[in-house]
Protein backbone atom coordinates (compact mmCIF):
# COMPACT_ATOMS: atom_id res chain seq x y z
CA UNK A 1 0.00 0.00 0.00
CA UNK A 2 1.60 3.28 -1.11
CA UNK A 3 0.35 6.09 1.14
CA UNK A 4 -1.44 9.08 -0.38
CA UNK A 5 -1.26 12.31 1.60
CA UNK A 6 -3.16 15.58 1.82
CA UNK A 7 -0.66 18.13 0.51
CA UNK A 8 -1.89 20.86 2.83
CA UNK A 9 -1.70 19.12 6.21
CA UNK A 10 0.42 16.02 5.48
CA UNK A 11 -2.20 13.57 6.74
CA UNK A 12 -2.72 10.21 5.04
CA UNK A 13 -6.02 10.16 3.14
CA UNK A 14 -5.60 6.82 1.41
CA UNK A 15 -3.29 4.37 -0.32
CA UNK A 16 -2.86 2.78 -3.70
CA UNK A 17 -2.91 -1.02 -3.57
CA UNK A 18 0.04 -2.35 -5.58
CA UNK A 19 0.80 -5.97 -6.46
CA UNK A 20 4.23 -7.38 -5.71
CA UNK A 21 5.40 -10.87 -6.73
CA UNK A 22 8.22 -12.26 -4.60
CA UNK A 23 9.95 -15.43 -5.80
CA UNK A 24 11.13 -18.23 -3.50
CA UNK A 25 14.65 -16.79 -3.67
CA UNK A 26 13.36 -13.46 -2.34
CA UNK A 27 13.68 -11.56 -5.60
CA UNK A 28 10.81 -9.58 -7.11
CA UNK A 29 9.26 -9.97 -10.56
CA UNK A 30 8.28 -6.60 -11.98
CA UNK A 31 4.56 -5.81 -12.46
CA UNK A 32 5.51 -4.66 -15.97
CA UNK A 33 6.29 -8.34 -16.62
CA UNK A 34 3.56 -10.25 -14.78
CA UNK A 35 0.56 -7.93 -15.32
CA UNK A 36 0.67 -8.20 -19.16
CA UNK A 37 1.08 -11.97 -18.79
CA UNK A 38 -1.90 -12.11 -16.44
CA UNK A 39 -3.98 -10.08 -18.91
CA UNK A 40 -2.93 -12.27 -21.84
CA UNK A 41 -3.70 -15.52 -19.99
CA UNK A 42 -6.98 -14.30 -18.52
CA UNK A 43 -5.73 -14.74 -14.95
CA UNK A 44 -6.12 -10.99 -14.42
CA UNK A 45 -9.84 -11.62 -13.78
CA UNK A 46 -9.16 -13.82 -10.73
CA UNK A 47 -6.27 -11.63 -9.61
CA UNK A 48 -8.46 -8.52 -9.96
CA UNK A 49 -11.21 -10.07 -7.83
CA UNK A 50 -8.65 -11.02 -5.17
CA UNK A 51 -7.15 -7.51 -5.10
CA UNK A 52 -10.55 -5.83 -4.76
CA UNK A 53 -11.49 -8.13 -1.90
CA UNK A 54 -8.12 -7.59 -0.21
CA UNK A 55 -8.61 -3.83 -0.52
CA UNK A 56 -12.06 -4.07 1.06
CA UNK A 57 -10.66 -6.21 3.88
CA UNK A 58 -7.90 -3.65 4.43
CA UNK A 59 -10.43 -0.80 4.62
CA UNK A 60 -12.26 -2.81 7.28
CA UNK A 61 -9.03 -3.35 9.23
CA UNK A 62 -8.22 0.38 9.03
CA UNK A 63 -11.65 1.22 10.43
CA UNK A 64 -11.04 -1.18 13.34
CA UNK A 65 -7.85 0.79 14.10
CA UNK A 66 -9.76 4.07 14.06
CA UNK A 67 -8.76 5.23 10.56
CA UNK A 68 -12.28 5.90 9.34
CA UNK A 69 -11.36 8.38 6.60
CA UNK A 70 -8.67 6.35 4.80
CA UNK A 71 -9.59 4.78 1.47
CA UNK A 72 -7.86 2.30 -0.84
CA UNK A 73 -7.37 2.69 -4.61
CA UNK A 74 -7.27 -0.35 -6.89
CA UNK A 75 -6.12 -0.44 -10.52
CA UNK A 76 -8.50 -2.14 -12.95
CA UNK A 77 -7.80 -3.32 -16.50
CA UNK A 78 -9.79 -3.75 -19.71
CA UNK A 79 -10.35 -7.54 -19.37
CA UNK A 80 -12.08 -6.85 -16.05
CA UNK A 81 -14.41 -4.30 -17.65
CA UNK A 82 -15.31 -6.75 -20.41
CA UNK A 83 -16.56 -9.25 -17.86
CA UNK A 84 -20.37 -9.30 -17.72
CA UNK A 85 -20.59 -9.23 -13.92
CA UNK A 86 -17.66 -6.86 -13.31
CA UNK A 87 -19.74 -4.20 -11.53
CA UNK A 88 -21.74 -6.77 -9.57
CA UNK A 89 -18.55 -8.39 -8.26
CA UNK A 90 -17.26 -5.05 -6.97
CA UNK A 91 -20.55 -4.18 -5.28
CA UNK A 92 -20.67 -7.69 -3.81
CA UNK A 93 -17.18 -7.19 -2.30
CA UNK A 94 -18.17 -3.91 -0.61
CA UNK A 95 -21.26 -5.60 0.88
CA UNK A 96 -19.37 -8.74 1.92
CA UNK A 97 -16.77 -6.74 3.84
CA UNK A 98 -19.30 -4.16 5.05
CA UNK A 99 -17.45 -1.05 3.95
CA UNK A 100 -18.67 2.34 2.75
CA UNK A 101 -18.42 2.13 -1.09
CA UNK A 102 -16.80 5.58 -1.37
CA UNK A 103 -13.73 4.27 0.48
CA UNK A 104 -12.96 1.98 -2.44
CA UNK A 105 -11.55 3.78 -5.46
CA UNK A 106 -11.14 2.29 -8.93
CA UNK A 107 -8.16 3.62 -10.89
CA UNK A 108 -8.35 3.44 -14.67
CA UNK A 109 -5.89 4.63 -17.30
CA UNK A 110 -6.93 6.67 -20.32
CA UNK A 111 -5.77 3.83 -22.59
CA UNK A 112 -8.34 1.56 -20.93
CA UNK A 113 -11.01 4.18 -21.55
CA UNK A 114 -10.12 4.53 -25.22
CA UNK A 115 -10.07 0.75 -25.80
CA UNK A 116 -13.85 0.47 -25.54
CA UNK A 117 -15.10 3.86 -24.33
CA UNK A 118 -18.80 3.11 -23.99
CA UNK A 119 -18.25 -0.18 -22.14
CA UNK A 120 -16.01 1.61 -19.63
CA UNK A 121 -18.25 4.67 -19.25
CA UNK A 122 -21.35 2.51 -18.67
CA UNK A 123 -19.58 0.33 -16.07
CA UNK A 124 -18.14 3.33 -14.23
CA UNK A 125 -21.51 5.07 -14.15
CA UNK A 126 -23.02 2.01 -12.50
CA UNK A 127 -20.18 1.92 -9.96
CA UNK A 128 -20.60 5.62 -9.30
CA UNK A 129 -24.32 5.16 -8.58
CA UNK A 130 -23.30 2.70 -5.85
CA UNK A 131 -21.01 5.35 -4.34
CA UNK A 132 -17.69 3.84 -5.48
CA UNK A 133 -15.00 6.44 -6.24
CA UNK A 134 -13.31 6.75 -9.65
CA UNK A 135 -9.83 8.06 -10.50
CA UNK A 136 -8.22 8.59 -13.91
CA UNK A 137 -4.56 7.52 -13.80
CA UNK A 138 -1.70 8.35 -16.20
CA UNK A 139 -3.66 11.23 -17.68
CA UNK A 140 -1.81 12.91 -20.56
CA UNK A 141 0.40 9.91 -21.36
CA UNK A 142 -1.89 8.24 -23.90
CA UNK A 143 -4.12 9.40 -26.71
CA UNK A 144 -7.37 10.15 -24.94
CA UNK A 145 -10.20 12.34 -26.12
CA UNK A 146 -11.14 15.28 -23.93
CA UNK A 147 -14.76 14.68 -24.93
CA UNK A 148 -14.67 11.34 -23.09
CA UNK A 149 -13.04 12.98 -20.10
CA UNK A 150 -16.27 14.93 -19.62
CA UNK A 151 -18.35 11.75 -19.82
CA UNK A 152 -16.42 9.88 -17.13
CA UNK A 153 -17.90 10.02 -13.59
CA UNK A 154 -14.56 10.99 -12.03
CA UNK A 155 -13.64 11.97 -8.49
CA UNK A 156 -9.88 12.31 -8.93
CA UNK A 157 -7.38 13.09 -11.66
CA UNK A 158 -3.85 11.71 -11.25
CA UNK A 159 -0.85 13.61 -12.59
CA UNK A 160 1.55 11.01 -13.99
CA UNK A 161 5.10 10.83 -12.59
CA UNK A 162 6.51 11.61 -16.05
CA UNK A 163 5.21 15.18 -15.65
CA UNK A 164 6.53 15.45 -12.09
CA UNK A 165 10.19 14.42 -12.40
CA UNK A 166 11.43 17.72 -13.87
CA UNK A 167 8.58 19.89 -12.63
CA UNK A 168 10.86 21.99 -10.40
CA UNK A 169 13.09 22.93 -13.37
CA UNK A 170 12.50 26.07 -15.49
CA UNK A 171 10.16 25.49 -18.44
CA UNK A 172 9.47 21.85 -17.52
CA UNK A 173 6.24 22.16 -15.55
CA UNK A 174 3.79 23.33 -18.22
CA UNK A 175 1.98 20.04 -18.86
CA UNK A 176 1.76 19.09 -15.20
CA UNK A 177 0.51 22.55 -14.28
CA UNK A 178 -2.08 22.37 -17.07
CA UNK A 179 -3.40 19.01 -15.85
CA UNK A 180 -3.70 20.34 -12.30
CA UNK A 181 -5.59 23.37 -13.56
CA UNK A 182 -7.83 21.20 -15.74
CA UNK A 183 -8.72 19.02 -12.77
CA UNK A 184 -9.57 22.02 -10.65
CA UNK A 185 -11.72 23.46 -13.45
CA UNK A 186 -13.64 20.16 -13.49
CA UNK A 187 -14.05 20.24 -9.68
CA UNK A 188 -11.96 17.09 -9.28
CA UNK A 189 -9.45 16.27 -6.58
CA UNK A 190 -5.97 16.27 -8.15
CA UNK A 191 -3.30 13.87 -6.93
CA UNK A 192 0.30 13.88 -8.17
CA UNK A 193 2.33 10.67 -8.10
CA UNK A 194 6.06 10.07 -8.15
CA UNK A 195 7.10 12.89 -5.80
CA UNK A 196 10.79 12.46 -4.95
CA UNK A 197 11.94 15.75 -3.43
CA UNK A 198 10.96 18.91 -1.57
CA UNK A 199 11.23 21.15 -4.64
CA UNK A 200 8.57 19.13 -6.46
CA UNK A 201 6.32 19.27 -3.41
CA UNK A 202 6.75 23.06 -3.13
CA UNK A 203 5.86 23.55 -6.79
CA UNK A 204 2.76 21.36 -6.48
CA UNK A 205 1.61 23.31 -3.43
CA UNK A 206 1.96 26.56 -5.34
CA UNK A 207 -0.18 25.11 -8.16
CA UNK A 208 -2.94 24.11 -5.74
CA UNK A 209 -2.52 20.35 -6.11
CA UNK A 210 -4.61 18.54 -3.48
CA UNK A 211 -2.84 15.26 -2.79
CA UNK A 212 0.46 13.45 -3.36
CA UNK A 213 2.17 10.07 -3.30
CA UNK A 214 5.74 9.04 -3.97
CA UNK A 215 9.05 7.88 -2.52
CA UNK A 216 9.55 11.30 -0.88
CA UNK A 217 6.83 10.21 1.56
CA UNK A 218 6.87 6.41 1.46
CA UNK A 219 7.36 3.43 -0.83
CA UNK A 220 4.65 0.79 -1.16
CA UNK A 221 4.40 -0.79 2.30
CA UNK A 222 3.19 -4.19 3.57
CA UNK A 223 0.05 -4.02 5.74
CA UNK A 224 1.75 -3.78 9.15
CA UNK A 225 4.22 -1.12 7.99
CA UNK A 226 1.39 0.83 6.38
CA UNK A 227 -0.51 0.81 9.68
CA UNK A 228 2.61 2.07 11.49
CA UNK A 229 3.01 4.83 8.91
CA UNK A 230 -0.64 5.79 9.41
CA UNK A 231 -0.21 6.10 13.15
CA UNK A 232 2.68 8.51 12.63
CA UNK A 233 0.96 10.62 9.96
CA UNK A 234 -2.65 11.03 11.06
Short mmCIF file of the C-alpha atoms (twelve columns), coordinates in Angstrom:
data_MODEL
# 
_entry.id   MODEL 
# 
loop_
_atom_site.group_PDB 
_atom_site.id 
_atom_site.type_symbol 
_atom_site.label_atom_id 
_atom_site.label_alt_id 
_atom_site.label_comp_id 
_atom_site.label_asym_id 
_atom_site.label_seq_id 
_atom_site.Cartn_x 
_atom_site.Cartn_y 
_atom_site.Cartn_z 
_atom_site.pdbx_PDB_model_num 
ATOM 1   C CA . UNK A 1   0.000   0.000   0.000   1 
ATOM 2   C CA . UNK A 2   1.597   3.278   -1.106  1 
ATOM 3   C CA . UNK A 3   0.347   6.092   1.143   1 
ATOM 4   C CA . UNK A 4   -1.440  9.080   -0.384  1 
ATOM 5   C CA . UNK A 5   -1.265  12.310  1.602   1 
ATOM 6   C CA . UNK A 6   -3.160  15.578  1.817   1 
ATOM 7   C CA . UNK A 7   -0.659  18.133  0.509   1 
ATOM 8   C CA . UNK A 8   -1.887  20.863  2.835   1 
ATOM 9   C CA . UNK A 9   -1.695  19.116  6.211   1 
ATOM 10  C CA . UNK A 10  0.419   16.017  5.479   1 
ATOM 11  C CA . UNK A 11  -2.199  13.575  6.744   1 
ATOM 12  C CA . UNK A 12  -2.716  10.206  5.042   1 
ATOM 13  C CA . UNK A 13  -6.017  10.162  3.137   1 
ATOM 14  C CA . UNK A 14  -5.602  6.819   1.407   1 
ATOM 15  C CA . UNK A 15  -3.294  4.371   -0.318  1 
ATOM 16  C CA . UNK A 16  -2.863  2.784   -3.699  1 
ATOM 17  C CA . UNK A 17  -2.905  -1.022  -3.568  1 
ATOM 18  C CA . UNK A 18  0.038   -2.347  -5.579  1 
ATOM 19  C CA . UNK A 19  0.798   -5.975  -6.456  1 
ATOM 20  C CA . UNK A 20  4.231   -7.383  -5.709  1 
ATOM 21  C CA . UNK A 21  5.399   -10.866 -6.734  1 
ATOM 22  C CA . UNK A 22  8.221   -12.256 -4.602  1 
ATOM 23  C CA . UNK A 23  9.954   -15.433 -5.801  1 
ATOM 24  C CA . UNK A 24  11.131  -18.231 -3.500  1 
ATOM 25  C CA . UNK A 25  14.649  -16.794 -3.666  1 
ATOM 26  C CA . UNK A 26  13.358  -13.461 -2.338  1 
ATOM 27  C CA . UNK A 27  13.676  -11.563 -5.603  1 
ATOM 28  C CA . UNK A 28  10.810  -9.575  -7.110  1 
ATOM 29  C CA . UNK A 29  9.264   -9.974  -10.558 1 
ATOM 30  C CA . UNK A 30  8.276   -6.596  -11.984 1 
ATOM 31  C CA . UNK A 31  4.557   -5.810  -12.456 1 
ATOM 32  C CA . UNK A 32  5.507   -4.662  -15.974 1 
ATOM 33  C CA . UNK A 33  6.288   -8.340  -16.624 1 
ATOM 34  C CA . UNK A 34  3.562   -10.246 -14.776 1 
ATOM 35  C CA . UNK A 35  0.561   -7.927  -15.320 1 
ATOM 36  C CA . UNK A 36  0.669   -8.202  -19.164 1 
ATOM 37  C CA . UNK A 37  1.083   -11.972 -18.785 1 
ATOM 38  C CA . UNK A 38  -1.902  -12.109 -16.436 1 
ATOM 39  C CA . UNK A 39  -3.981  -10.082 -18.905 1 
ATOM 40  C CA . UNK A 40  -2.930  -12.273 -21.843 1 
ATOM 41  C CA . UNK A 41  -3.697  -15.520 -19.986 1 
ATOM 42  C CA . UNK A 42  -6.981  -14.298 -18.521 1 
ATOM 43  C CA . UNK A 43  -5.728  -14.737 -14.954 1 
ATOM 44  C CA . UNK A 44  -6.124  -10.989 -14.416 1 
ATOM 45  C CA . UNK A 45  -9.840  -11.617 -13.775 1 
ATOM 46  C CA . UNK A 46  -9.163  -13.819 -10.732 1 
ATOM 47  C CA . UNK A 47  -6.273  -11.629 -9.606  1 
ATOM 48  C CA . UNK A 48  -8.461  -8.524  -9.957  1 
ATOM 49  C CA . UNK A 49  -11.212 -10.072 -7.829  1 
ATOM 50  C CA . UNK A 50  -8.652  -11.024 -5.174  1 
ATOM 51  C CA . UNK A 51  -7.146  -7.513  -5.103  1 
ATOM 52  C CA . UNK A 52  -10.548 -5.831  -4.760  1 
ATOM 53  C CA . UNK A 53  -11.495 -8.134  -1.901  1 
ATOM 54  C CA . UNK A 54  -8.118  -7.587  -0.212  1 
ATOM 55  C CA . UNK A 55  -8.606  -3.826  -0.518  1 
ATOM 56  C CA . UNK A 56  -12.060 -4.069  1.063   1 
ATOM 57  C CA . UNK A 57  -10.658 -6.215  3.878   1 
ATOM 58  C CA . UNK A 58  -7.898  -3.651  4.430   1 
ATOM 59  C CA . UNK A 59  -10.428 -0.805  4.620   1 
ATOM 60  C CA . UNK A 60  -12.265 -2.809  7.277   1 
ATOM 61  C CA . UNK A 61  -9.026  -3.348  9.227   1 
ATOM 62  C CA . UNK A 62  -8.221  0.377   9.027   1 
ATOM 63  C CA . UNK A 63  -11.646 1.221   10.431  1 
ATOM 64  C CA . UNK A 64  -11.040 -1.176  13.345  1 
ATOM 65  C CA . UNK A 65  -7.855  0.790   14.099  1 
ATOM 66  C CA . UNK A 66  -9.759  4.072   14.060  1 
ATOM 67  C CA . UNK A 67  -8.758  5.233   10.565  1 
ATOM 68  C CA . UNK A 68  -12.276 5.896   9.340   1 
ATOM 69  C CA . UNK A 69  -11.360 8.378   6.603   1 
ATOM 70  C CA . UNK A 70  -8.671  6.353   4.805   1 
ATOM 71  C CA . UNK A 71  -9.588  4.777   1.468   1 
ATOM 72  C CA . UNK A 72  -7.862  2.297   -0.836  1 
ATOM 73  C CA . UNK A 73  -7.365  2.692   -4.610  1 
ATOM 74  C CA . UNK A 74  -7.273  -0.354  -6.890  1 
ATOM 75  C CA . UNK A 75  -6.123  -0.443  -10.518 1 
ATOM 76  C CA . UNK A 76  -8.499  -2.135  -12.950 1 
ATOM 77  C CA . UNK A 77  -7.801  -3.321  -16.503 1 
ATOM 78  C CA . UNK A 78  -9.789  -3.749  -19.711 1 
ATOM 79  C CA . UNK A 79  -10.347 -7.541  -19.368 1 
ATOM 80  C CA . UNK A 80  -12.082 -6.852  -16.055 1 
ATOM 81  C CA . UNK A 81  -14.408 -4.302  -17.652 1 
ATOM 82  C CA . UNK A 82  -15.311 -6.748  -20.413 1 
ATOM 83  C CA . UNK A 83  -16.559 -9.252  -17.861 1 
ATOM 84  C CA . UNK A 84  -20.365 -9.295  -17.721 1 
ATOM 85  C CA . UNK A 85  -20.594 -9.233  -13.923 1 
ATOM 86  C CA . UNK A 86  -17.664 -6.857  -13.306 1 
ATOM 87  C CA . UNK A 87  -19.738 -4.204  -11.529 1 
ATOM 88  C CA . UNK A 88  -21.744 -6.772  -9.569  1 
ATOM 89  C CA . UNK A 89  -18.551 -8.386  -8.256  1 
ATOM 90  C CA . UNK A 90  -17.261 -5.055  -6.967  1 
ATOM 91  C CA . UNK A 91  -20.553 -4.182  -5.281  1 
ATOM 92  C CA . UNK A 92  -20.675 -7.690  -3.808  1 
ATOM 93  C CA . UNK A 93  -17.182 -7.190  -2.304  1 
ATOM 94  C CA . UNK A 94  -18.173 -3.911  -0.606  1 
ATOM 95  C CA . UNK A 95  -21.258 -5.600  0.878   1 
ATOM 96  C CA . UNK A 96  -19.366 -8.739  1.921   1 
ATOM 97  C CA . UNK A 97  -16.771 -6.742  3.844   1 
ATOM 98  C CA . UNK A 98  -19.302 -4.165  5.047   1 
ATOM 99  C CA . UNK A 99  -17.453 -1.052  3.953   1 
ATOM 100 C CA . UNK A 100 -18.669 2.336   2.751   1 
ATOM 101 C CA . UNK A 101 -18.419 2.127   -1.089  1 
ATOM 102 C CA . UNK A 102 -16.803 5.582   -1.374  1 
ATOM 103 C CA . UNK A 103 -13.727 4.274   0.481   1 
ATOM 104 C CA . UNK A 104 -12.963 1.978   -2.440  1 
ATOM 105 C CA . UNK A 105 -11.554 3.785   -5.461  1 
ATOM 106 C CA . UNK A 106 -11.140 2.287   -8.927  1 
ATOM 107 C CA . UNK A 107 -8.165  3.617   -10.891 1 
ATOM 108 C CA . UNK A 108 -8.349  3.445   -14.671 1 
ATOM 109 C CA . UNK A 109 -5.893  4.634   -17.300 1 
ATOM 110 C CA . UNK A 110 -6.930  6.667   -20.319 1 
ATOM 111 C CA . UNK A 111 -5.769  3.833   -22.587 1 
ATOM 112 C CA . UNK A 112 -8.335  1.557   -20.928 1 
ATOM 113 C CA . UNK A 113 -11.009 4.181   -21.547 1 
ATOM 114 C CA . UNK A 114 -10.118 4.531   -25.216 1 
ATOM 115 C CA . UNK A 115 -10.070 0.746   -25.803 1 
ATOM 116 C CA . UNK A 116 -13.852 0.472   -25.541 1 
ATOM 117 C CA . UNK A 117 -15.099 3.862   -24.330 1 
ATOM 118 C CA . UNK A 118 -18.797 3.110   -23.989 1 
ATOM 119 C CA . UNK A 119 -18.249 -0.184  -22.140 1 
ATOM 120 C CA . UNK A 120 -16.012 1.606   -19.626 1 
ATOM 121 C CA . UNK A 121 -18.247 4.666   -19.247 1 
ATOM 122 C CA . UNK A 122 -21.347 2.508   -18.666 1 
ATOM 123 C CA . UNK A 123 -19.581 0.331   -16.074 1 
ATOM 124 C CA . UNK A 124 -18.141 3.334   -14.235 1 
ATOM 125 C CA . UNK A 125 -21.513 5.075   -14.151 1 
ATOM 126 C CA . UNK A 126 -23.018 2.012   -12.502 1 
ATOM 127 C CA . UNK A 127 -20.177 1.919   -9.963  1 
ATOM 128 C CA . UNK A 128 -20.602 5.622   -9.303  1 
ATOM 129 C CA . UNK A 129 -24.324 5.156   -8.577  1 
ATOM 130 C CA . UNK A 130 -23.296 2.702   -5.851  1 
ATOM 131 C CA . UNK A 131 -21.007 5.349   -4.341  1 
ATOM 132 C CA . UNK A 132 -17.691 3.835   -5.485  1 
ATOM 133 C CA . UNK A 133 -14.998 6.437   -6.238  1 
ATOM 134 C CA . UNK A 134 -13.306 6.745   -9.647  1 
ATOM 135 C CA . UNK A 135 -9.831  8.064   -10.498 1 
ATOM 136 C CA . UNK A 136 -8.220  8.595   -13.910 1 
ATOM 137 C CA . UNK A 137 -4.565  7.524   -13.796 1 
ATOM 138 C CA . UNK A 138 -1.700  8.345   -16.198 1 
ATOM 139 C CA . UNK A 139 -3.663  11.232  -17.684 1 
ATOM 140 C CA . UNK A 140 -1.809  12.906  -20.558 1 
ATOM 141 C CA . UNK A 141 0.402   9.910   -21.357 1 
ATOM 142 C CA . UNK A 142 -1.891  8.236   -23.902 1 
ATOM 143 C CA . UNK A 143 -4.120  9.401   -26.711 1 
ATOM 144 C CA . UNK A 144 -7.368  10.149  -24.941 1 
ATOM 145 C CA . UNK A 145 -10.196 12.341  -26.122 1 
ATOM 146 C CA . UNK A 146 -11.142 15.282  -23.934 1 
ATOM 147 C CA . UNK A 147 -14.758 14.681  -24.933 1 
ATOM 148 C CA . UNK A 148 -14.671 11.341  -23.087 1 
ATOM 149 C CA . UNK A 149 -13.035 12.985  -20.102 1 
ATOM 150 C CA . UNK A 150 -16.274 14.929  -19.625 1 
ATOM 151 C CA . UNK A 151 -18.350 11.748  -19.816 1 
ATOM 152 C CA . UNK A 152 -16.424 9.876   -17.126 1 
ATOM 153 C CA . UNK A 153 -17.901 10.025  -13.588 1 
ATOM 154 C CA . UNK A 154 -14.558 10.986  -12.029 1 
ATOM 155 C CA . UNK A 155 -13.643 11.966  -8.494  1 
ATOM 156 C CA . UNK A 156 -9.876  12.308  -8.929  1 
ATOM 157 C CA . UNK A 157 -7.379  13.087  -11.657 1 
ATOM 158 C CA . UNK A 158 -3.852  11.709  -11.251 1 
ATOM 159 C CA . UNK A 159 -0.854  13.606  -12.594 1 
ATOM 160 C CA . UNK A 160 1.554   11.012  -13.992 1 
ATOM 161 C CA . UNK A 161 5.096   10.827  -12.592 1 
ATOM 162 C CA . UNK A 162 6.511   11.613  -16.051 1 
ATOM 163 C CA . UNK A 163 5.213   15.180  -15.646 1 
ATOM 164 C CA . UNK A 164 6.535   15.450  -12.089 1 
ATOM 165 C CA . UNK A 165 10.186  14.416  -12.403 1 
ATOM 166 C CA . UNK A 166 11.430  17.718  -13.871 1 
ATOM 167 C CA . UNK A 167 8.582   19.894  -12.634 1 
ATOM 168 C CA . UNK A 168 10.864  21.987  -10.403 1 
ATOM 169 C CA . UNK A 169 13.088  22.933  -13.368 1 
ATOM 170 C CA . UNK A 170 12.496  26.071  -15.491 1 
ATOM 171 C CA . UNK A 171 10.159  25.492  -18.441 1 
ATOM 172 C CA . UNK A 172 9.475   21.852  -17.518 1 
ATOM 173 C CA . UNK A 173 6.243   22.165  -15.553 1 
ATOM 174 C CA . UNK A 174 3.787   23.332  -18.224 1 
ATOM 175 C CA . UNK A 175 1.978   20.036  -18.863 1 
ATOM 176 C CA . UNK A 176 1.757   19.086  -15.200 1 
ATOM 177 C CA . UNK A 177 0.514   22.552  -14.281 1 
ATOM 178 C CA . UNK A 178 -2.079  22.372  -17.068 1 
ATOM 179 C CA . UNK A 179 -3.398  19.005  -15.853 1 
ATOM 180 C CA . UNK A 180 -3.702  20.335  -12.296 1 
ATOM 181 C CA . UNK A 181 -5.594  23.369  -13.556 1 
ATOM 182 C CA . UNK A 182 -7.832  21.195  -15.744 1 
ATOM 183 C CA . UNK A 183 -8.715  19.016  -12.771 1 
ATOM 184 C CA . UNK A 184 -9.565  22.016  -10.653 1 
ATOM 185 C CA . UNK A 185 -11.725 23.460  -13.445 1 
ATOM 186 C CA . UNK A 186 -13.636 20.161  -13.486 1 
ATOM 187 C CA . UNK A 187 -14.047 20.241  -9.678  1 
ATOM 188 C CA . UNK A 188 -11.962 17.091  -9.276  1 
ATOM 189 C CA . UNK A 189 -9.446  16.270  -6.582  1 
ATOM 190 C CA . UNK A 190 -5.975  16.271  -8.148  1 
ATOM 191 C CA . UNK A 191 -3.301  13.874  -6.925  1 
ATOM 192 C CA . UNK A 192 0.295   13.878  -8.169  1 
ATOM 193 C CA . UNK A 193 2.334   10.667  -8.102  1 
ATOM 194 C CA . UNK A 194 6.061   10.073  -8.152  1 
ATOM 195 C CA . UNK A 195 7.102   12.886  -5.800  1 
ATOM 196 C CA . UNK A 196 10.787  12.464  -4.953  1 
ATOM 197 C CA . UNK A 197 11.942  15.753  -3.429  1 
ATOM 198 C CA . UNK A 198 10.956  18.906  -1.566  1 
ATOM 199 C CA . UNK A 199 11.235  21.146  -4.642  1 
ATOM 200 C CA . UNK A 200 8.573   19.130  -6.458  1 
ATOM 201 C CA . UNK A 201 6.323   19.270  -3.407  1 
ATOM 202 C CA . UNK A 202 6.752   23.057  -3.126  1 
ATOM 203 C CA . UNK A 203 5.855   23.553  -6.789  1 
ATOM 204 C CA . UNK A 204 2.759   21.358  -6.476  1 
ATOM 205 C CA . UNK A 205 1.605   23.307  -3.425  1 
ATOM 206 C CA . UNK A 206 1.962   26.562  -5.340  1 
ATOM 207 C CA . UNK A 207 -0.178  25.110  -8.160  1 
ATOM 208 C CA . UNK A 208 -2.940  24.114  -5.744  1 
ATOM 209 C CA . UNK A 209 -2.522  20.346  -6.112  1 
ATOM 210 C CA . UNK A 210 -4.611  18.542  -3.476  1 
ATOM 211 C CA . UNK A 211 -2.842  15.258  -2.790  1 
ATOM 212 C CA . UNK A 212 0.464   13.446  -3.359  1 
ATOM 213 C CA . UNK A 213 2.170   10.069  -3.300  1 
ATOM 214 C CA . UNK A 214 5.740   9.042   -3.973  1 
ATOM 215 C CA . UNK A 215 9.054   7.884   -2.520  1 
ATOM 216 C CA . UNK A 216 9.546   11.298  -0.883  1 
ATOM 217 C CA . UNK A 217 6.830   10.211  1.563   1 
ATOM 218 C CA . UNK A 218 6.871   6.413   1.455   1 
ATOM 219 C CA . UNK A 219 7.363   3.432   -0.826  1 
ATOM 220 C CA . UNK A 220 4.650   0.790   -1.161  1 
ATOM 221 C CA . UNK A 221 4.396   -0.790  2.299   1 
ATOM 222 C CA . UNK A 222 3.192   -4.185  3.570   1 
ATOM 223 C CA . UNK A 223 0.055   -4.019  5.737   1 
ATOM 224 C CA . UNK A 224 1.752   -3.782  9.153   1 
ATOM 225 C CA . UNK A 225 4.221   -1.116  7.992   1 
ATOM 226 C CA . UNK A 226 1.389   0.829   6.382   1 
ATOM 227 C CA . UNK A 227 -0.505  0.808   9.682   1 
ATOM 228 C CA . UNK A 228 2.605   2.070   11.491  1 
ATOM 229 C CA . UNK A 229 3.008   4.833   8.910   1 
ATOM 230 C CA . UNK A 230 -0.637  5.787   9.406   1 
ATOM 231 C CA . UNK A 231 -0.213  6.098   13.154  1 
ATOM 232 C CA . UNK A 232 2.676   8.513   12.635  1 
ATOM 233 C CA . UNK A 233 0.961   10.622  9.956   1 
ATOM 234 C CA . UNK A 234 -2.649  11.029  11.059  1 
# 
